[in-house]
Amino acid sequence: MQRKLRILVAKPGLDGHDRGAKIIARALRDAGVEVIYTGLHQTPEMIAEAAIQEDVDAIGLSILSGAHNTLLPAVTRLLHERGGGDIAVFGGGIIPAEDVAYLKTQGVREIFTPGVSVDDIVAWVRDNIQPRRD
């Protein structure tokens, strides 16, 4: 039997709005995913370290502050440097369409912008994230 997916949900940077992150965390839990929510004001270093220590399969980052082009690539870079390059990273929030392609070149697997349904995000996770190991 395959183990449950483990996903870390985090709020990088100084953004203090976590309602969306909590909604996604709950929806993933309701879908049978094991979720670790780190809370507000996480640095990229804190997020990468928690993901490795918790042996997660993916990280979901919620960002509304406008610092996505700095913070999300920092997380993917730190994961690679610390041996967690196989941990998938996806994000959501207020991210302009013109920045999505750049973020994907930096290792972010998917970006969800306002208007995407919670069901679509859960379906994407089910279709695209696999347990890294049993």
C-alpha atoms as an extended CHARMM CRD file, in Angstrom:
* protein
*
       134  EXT
         1         1  MET       CA              0.0000000000        0.0000000000        0.0000000000  PROA      1               0.0000000000
         2         2  GLN       CA              1.3030000000        3.4220000000       -0.9520000000  PROA      2               0.0000000000
         3         3  ARG       CA              1.7100000000        5.8990000000        1.9060000000  PROA      3               0.0000000000
         4         4  LYS       CA             -0.3260000000        9.1010000000        2.0780000000  PROA      4               0.0000000000
         5         5  LEU       CA              1.0110000000       12.1570000000        0.3520000000  PROA      5               0.0000000000
         6         6  ARG       CA              2.7300000000       14.5620000000        2.7610000000  PROA      6               0.0000000000
         7         7  ILE       CA              2.5360000000       18.2310000000        1.8360000000  PROA      7               0.0000000000
         8         8  LEU       CA              3.9460000000       21.1980000000        3.6850000000  PROA      8               0.0000000000
         9         9  VAL       CA              1.8550000000       24.3720000000        3.3410000000  PROA      9               0.0000000000
        10        10  ALA       CA              3.7250000000       27.5710000000        4.1440000000  PROA      10              0.0000000000
        11        11  LYS       CA              3.4330000000       31.3660000000        4.0410000000  PROA      11              0.0000000000
        12        12  PRO       CA              6.8070000000       32.8090000000        3.0330000000  PROA      12              0.0000000000
        13        13  GLY       CA              7.8300000000       36.3420000000        3.8510000000  PROA      13              0.0000000000
        14        14  LEU       CA              6.0330000000       39.1010000000        5.6660000000  PROA      14              0.0000000000
        15        15  ASP       CA              2.5880000000       38.4420000000        4.2120000000  PROA      15              0.0000000000
        16        16  GLY       CA              0.1400000000       38.1870000000        7.1130000000  PROA      16              0.0000000000
        17        17  HSD       CA             -2.8930000000       36.8370000000        5.2490000000  PROA      17              0.0000000000
        18        18  ASP       CA             -3.2250000000       33.0950000000        5.7310000000  PROA      18              0.0000000000
        19        19  ARG       CA             -6.9050000000       32.3750000000        5.0890000000  PROA      19              0.0000000000
        20        20  GLY       CA             -6.2090000000       30.9360000000        1.6250000000  PROA      20              0.0000000000
        21        21  ALA       CA             -3.3780000000       28.7480000000        2.8990000000  PROA      21              0.0000000000
        22        22  LYS       CA             -5.6330000000       27.3790000000        5.6380000000  PROA      22              0.0000000000
        23        23  ILE       CA             -8.4230000000       26.6770000000        3.1340000000  PROA      23              0.0000000000
        24        24  ILE       CA             -6.0250000000       24.7500000000        0.8900000000  PROA      24              0.0000000000
        25        25  ALA       CA             -4.5460000000       22.8700000000        3.8600000000  PROA      25              0.0000000000
        26        26  ARG       CA             -8.0270000000       21.7990000000        4.9860000000  PROA      26              0.0000000000
        27        27  ALA       CA             -9.0850000000       20.7890000000        1.4630000000  PROA      27              0.0000000000
        28        28  LEU       CA             -5.9680000000       18.6550000000        1.0530000000  PROA      28              0.0000000000
        29        29  ARG       CA             -6.5600000000       17.0400000000        4.4610000000  PROA      29              0.0000000000
        30        30  ASP       CA            -10.1700000000       16.3370000000        3.5030000000  PROA      30              0.0000000000
        31        31  ALA       CA             -8.8200000000       14.6560000000        0.3450000000  PROA      31              0.0000000000
        32        32  GLY       CA             -6.6630000000       12.3120000000        2.4300000000  PROA      32              0.0000000000
        33        33  VAL       CA             -3.3650000000       14.1670000000        2.2350000000  PROA      33              0.0000000000
        34        34  GLU       CA             -1.2060000000       14.5310000000        5.3330000000  PROA      34              0.0000000000
        35        35  VAL       CA             -0.6280000000       18.2830000000        5.6970000000  PROA      35              0.0000000000
        36        36  ILE       CA              1.9280000000       20.1430000000        7.7890000000  PROA      36              0.0000000000
        37        37  TYR       CA              1.0900000000       23.8660000000        8.0740000000  PROA      37              0.0000000000
        38        38  THR       CA              4.0180000000       25.9980000000        9.2070000000  PROA      38              0.0000000000
        39        39  GLY       CA              2.1390000000       29.2290000000        9.8350000000  PROA      39              0.0000000000
        40        40  LEU       CA              2.9430000000       32.8250000000        8.9770000000  PROA      40              0.0000000000
        41        41  HSD       CA              6.2120000000       34.6560000000        8.3440000000  PROA      41              0.0000000000
        42        42  GLN       CA              8.3790000000       31.7330000000        7.2720000000  PROA      42              0.0000000000
        43        43  THR       CA             11.7710000000       32.3410000000        5.6700000000  PROA      43              0.0000000000
        44        44  PRO       CA             12.7890000000       30.2520000000        2.6520000000  PROA      44              0.0000000000
        45        45  GLU       CA             15.3970000000       28.6080000000        4.9160000000  PROA      45              0.0000000000
        46        46  MET       CA             12.7580000000       27.6500000000        7.4860000000  PROA      46              0.0000000000
        47        47  ILE       CA             10.4810000000       26.2440000000        4.7740000000  PROA      47              0.0000000000
        48        48  ALA       CA             13.2040000000       24.1700000000        3.0870000000  PROA      48              0.0000000000
        49        49  GLU       CA             14.4510000000       22.8210000000        6.4130000000  PROA      49              0.0000000000
        50        50  ALA       CA             10.9450000000       21.8920000000        7.5950000000  PROA      50              0.0000000000
        51        51  ALA       CA             10.2080000000       20.1640000000        4.2820000000  PROA      51              0.0000000000
        52        52  ILE       CA             13.3320000000       18.0280000000        4.5270000000  PROA      52              0.0000000000
        53        53  GLN       CA             12.8550000000       17.2180000000        8.2100000000  PROA      53              0.0000000000
        54        54  GLU       CA              9.1900000000       16.3010000000        7.6630000000  PROA      54              0.0000000000
        55        55  ASP       CA             10.0620000000       14.1960000000        4.5700000000  PROA      55              0.0000000000
        56        56  VAL       CA              7.3180000000       15.8280000000        2.5120000000  PROA      56              0.0000000000
        57        57  ASP       CA              6.4900000000       15.0720000000       -1.0980000000  PROA      57              0.0000000000
        58        58  ALA       CA              5.6140000000       18.6650000000       -1.9660000000  PROA      58              0.0000000000
        59        59  ILE       CA              5.4490000000       22.2110000000       -0.6650000000  PROA      59              0.0000000000
        60        60  GLY       CA              2.4980000000       24.5020000000       -1.2980000000  PROA      60              0.0000000000
        61        61  LEU       CA              3.3920000000       28.1670000000       -0.9000000000  PROA      61              0.0000000000
        62        62  SER       CA              0.8000000000       30.9120000000       -0.5260000000  PROA      62              0.0000000000
        63        63  ILE       CA              2.0070000000       34.4210000000       -1.2730000000  PROA      63              0.0000000000
        64        64  LEU       CA              0.1750000000       37.7030000000       -1.5900000000  PROA      64              0.0000000000
        65        65  SER       CA              2.9990000000       40.1460000000       -0.8240000000  PROA      65              0.0000000000
        66        66  GLY       CA              4.4500000000       40.5870000000       -4.3170000000  PROA      66              0.0000000000
        67        67  ALA       CA              7.7810000000       38.9960000000       -3.3530000000  PROA      67              0.0000000000
        68        68  HSD       CA              7.0450000000       35.7530000000       -5.2380000000  PROA      68              0.0000000000
        69        69  ASN       CA              9.9070000000       36.1790000000       -7.7580000000  PROA      69              0.0000000000
        70        70  THR       CA             12.3630000000       36.2610000000       -4.8530000000  PROA      70              0.0000000000
        71        71  LEU       CA             10.8780000000       33.9380000000       -2.2400000000  PROA      71              0.0000000000
        72        72  LEU       CA              9.6580000000       31.0020000000       -4.3460000000  PROA      72              0.0000000000
        73        73  PRO       CA             12.9460000000       30.5500000000       -6.2660000000  PROA      73              0.0000000000
        74        74  ALA       CA             14.8250000000       30.8190000000       -2.9560000000  PROA      74              0.0000000000
        75        75  VAL       CA             12.8460000000       27.8460000000       -1.6320000000  PROA      75              0.0000000000
        76        76  THR       CA             13.5470000000       25.7160000000       -4.7250000000  PROA      76              0.0000000000
        77        77  ARG       CA             17.2560000000       26.6510000000       -4.6370000000  PROA      77              0.0000000000
        78        78  LEU       CA             17.5760000000       25.7940000000       -0.9480000000  PROA      78              0.0000000000
        79        79  LEU       CA             15.8300000000       22.4640000000       -1.4690000000  PROA      79              0.0000000000
        80        80  HSD       CA             18.3710000000       21.5520000000       -4.1570000000  PROA      80              0.0000000000
        81        81  GLU       CA             21.2840000000       22.6580000000       -1.9820000000  PROA      81              0.0000000000
        82        82  ARG       CA             20.0310000000       20.5820000000        0.9650000000  PROA      82              0.0000000000
        83        83  GLY       CA             19.2940000000       17.3580000000       -0.9090000000  PROA      83              0.0000000000
        84        84  GLY       CA             15.5660000000       17.9060000000       -1.3360000000  PROA      84              0.0000000000
        85        85  GLY       CA             15.5430000000       18.7170000000       -5.0280000000  PROA      85              0.0000000000
        86        86  ASP       CA             12.9300000000       16.0150000000       -5.6390000000  PROA      86              0.0000000000
        87        87  ILE       CA             10.3820000000       17.8030000000       -3.4310000000  PROA      87              0.0000000000
        88        88  ALA       CA              7.8070000000       19.4150000000       -5.7220000000  PROA      88              0.0000000000
        89        89  VAL       CA              6.9720000000       23.0900000000       -5.1360000000  PROA      89              0.0000000000
        90        90  PHE       CA              3.7080000000       24.7270000000       -6.1470000000  PROA      90              0.0000000000
        91        91  GLY       CA              2.3220000000       28.1050000000       -5.2510000000  PROA      91              0.0000000000
        92        92  GLY       CA             -0.6610000000       30.3420000000       -5.2850000000  PROA      92              0.0000000000
        93        93  GLY       CA             -1.7730000000       33.8410000000       -4.5860000000  PROA      93              0.0000000000
        94        94  ILE       CA             -1.5810000000       37.2160000000       -6.2470000000  PROA      94              0.0000000000
        95        95  ILE       CA              0.9580000000       36.4110000000       -8.9510000000  PROA      95              0.0000000000
        96        96  PRO       CA              0.8240000000       38.2270000000      -12.3070000000  PROA      96              0.0000000000
        97        97  ALA       CA              0.5200000000       35.9760000000      -15.3640000000  PROA      97              0.0000000000
        98        98  GLU       CA              3.7910000000       37.3420000000      -16.7560000000  PROA      98              0.0000000000
        99        99  ASP       CA              5.6690000000       36.0130000000      -13.7010000000  PROA      99              0.0000000000
       100       100  VAL       CA              4.3450000000       32.4430000000      -13.9200000000  PROA      100             0.0000000000
       101       101  ALA       CA              6.7090000000       31.3840000000      -16.7340000000  PROA      101             0.0000000000
       102       102  TYR       CA              9.7200000000       32.7580000000      -14.8390000000  PROA      102             0.0000000000
       103       103  LEU       CA              8.7230000000       30.9100000000      -11.6630000000  PROA      103             0.0000000000
       104       104  LYS       CA              8.4060000000       27.6600000000      -13.6090000000  PROA      104             0.0000000000
       105       105  THR       CA             11.9540000000       28.1220000000      -14.9730000000  PROA      105             0.0000000000
       106       106  GLN       CA             13.0360000000       28.3750000000      -11.3240000000  PROA      106             0.0000000000
       107       107  GLY       CA             11.5970000000       24.9780000000      -10.4460000000  PROA      107             0.0000000000
       108       108  VAL       CA              8.0830000000       25.8870000000       -9.3070000000  PROA      108             0.0000000000
       109       109  ARG       CA              5.8430000000       23.1640000000      -10.7580000000  PROA      109             0.0000000000
       110       110  GLU       CA              2.5380000000       25.0640000000      -10.8300000000  PROA      110             0.0000000000
       111       111  ILE       CA              1.0390000000       28.4200000000       -9.8990000000  PROA      111             0.0000000000
       112       112  PHE       CA             -2.5930000000       28.9020000000       -8.9330000000  PROA      112             0.0000000000
       113       113  THR       CA             -3.9940000000       32.4010000000       -9.2060000000  PROA      113             0.0000000000
       114       114  PRO       CA             -7.2390000000       33.8880000000       -7.8540000000  PROA      114             0.0000000000
       115       115  GLY       CA            -10.3200000000       32.2570000000       -9.3300000000  PROA      115             0.0000000000
       116       116  VAL       CA             -8.9190000000       28.7210000000       -9.4310000000  PROA      116             0.0000000000
       117       117  SER       CA            -11.1910000000       26.4230000000       -7.4610000000  PROA      117             0.0000000000
       118       118  VAL       CA            -10.0180000000       24.4750000000       -4.4390000000  PROA      118             0.0000000000
       119       119  ASP       CA            -11.2120000000       21.3160000000       -6.2120000000  PROA      119             0.0000000000
       120       120  ASP       CA             -8.9260000000       22.1110000000       -9.1700000000  PROA      120             0.0000000000
       121       121  ILE       CA             -5.9460000000       22.4930000000       -6.8280000000  PROA      121             0.0000000000
       122       122  VAL       CA             -6.7000000000       19.1910000000       -5.0790000000  PROA      122             0.0000000000
       123       123  ALA       CA             -7.1100000000       17.4810000000       -8.4630000000  PROA      123             0.0000000000
       124       124  TRP       CA             -3.7700000000       18.8830000000       -9.6520000000  PROA      124             0.0000000000
       125       125  VAL       CA             -2.0680000000       17.5780000000       -6.5120000000  PROA      125             0.0000000000
       126       126  ARG       CA             -3.5990000000       14.1140000000       -6.9950000000  PROA      126             0.0000000000
       127       127  ASP       CA             -2.5720000000       14.0350000000      -10.6660000000  PROA      127             0.0000000000
       128       128  ASN       CA              0.9390000000       15.4860000000      -10.3080000000  PROA      128             0.0000000000
       129       129  ILE       CA              2.3920000000       14.6790000000       -6.8930000000  PROA      129             0.0000000000
       130       130  GLN       CA              3.5250000000       11.1770000000       -6.0160000000  PROA      130             0.0000000000
       131       131  PRO       CA              5.0040000000        9.9280000000       -2.7560000000  PROA      131             0.0000000000
       132       132  ARG       CA              8.7870000000       10.3000000000       -3.0300000000  PROA      132             0.0000000000
       133       133  ARG       CA              9.3480000000        6.9310000000       -1.3320000000  PROA      133             0.0000000000
       134       134  ASP       CA              7.4070000000        4.3680000000        0.6760000000  PROA      134             0.0000000000
